[in-house]
């Protein structure tokens, strides 16, 4: 799902933050043919021998007419409006793969709670088709919207970024009070896996991870996944024309990650390190 109310600087999919389609620019694929220049009604695109192609993002209105004009896929549209039936047309042909792998359909984002009505209809249709369903959420949204989804969810993947609300607000843009309240309510209604995006110097202190593990024990979480930061979002920010927000952001080293994994396992919970 496209659109997220949070603005985590380490986001690996920044193209999913805006609710509307986004233009991603891949200069390495540009052949300098000039088709995009002719297609742009705002004159926001220029090509010169010295600088190559340049897009003035301040002048660009993201009408996205340039992308279909590019034969080399150097300009790409991220996001499309689909109905539930259209999504199912993509999902159902993979039914044999789900059966063989033990998997199913995961609704992620962005933030699915920001489009909860659509997500509810989609999950309900998936269950009618006999598919296993998972919901991957930051937990930020109205509690009643989350509860309305859970009857159609077999597994809840719930992100925990930081237990301190001030730190959460400083980085993600919002406090975590609603998130933690939603987690407690949801844990009574669906199986939960906690997921921690692991950022060195932000949320990787052993005591902090121990506190998250204790929270996991309290709510009956089945597992905690550590997700070490990777730099995929950095190149995407550049392609979206956004400033680099990731200076100084890094993953903990491998030894420290194993230490944190052991802390979680010491609390009696299964812990995995995932990409």
Secondary structure, 3 states (H helix, E strand, C coil): CCCCCCCCCCCCCHHHCCCCCEEEECHHHCCCCCHHHHHCCCCCEEEECCCEEEECCCCCCCCCHHHHHCCCCCEEEECCCCCHHHHHHHHHHHHHHHHHHCCCEEECCCCHHHHHHHHHHHHHHHHHCCCCEEEEECCCCCHHHHHHHHCCCCEEEEECCCCCHHHHHHHHCCCCHHHHHHHHHHCCCCCEEEEEEECCCCCCCHHHHHHHHHHHHHHCCCEEEEEECCCHHHHHHHHCCCCCCCCCCCCCCHHHHHHHHHHHHHCCCEEEEEC
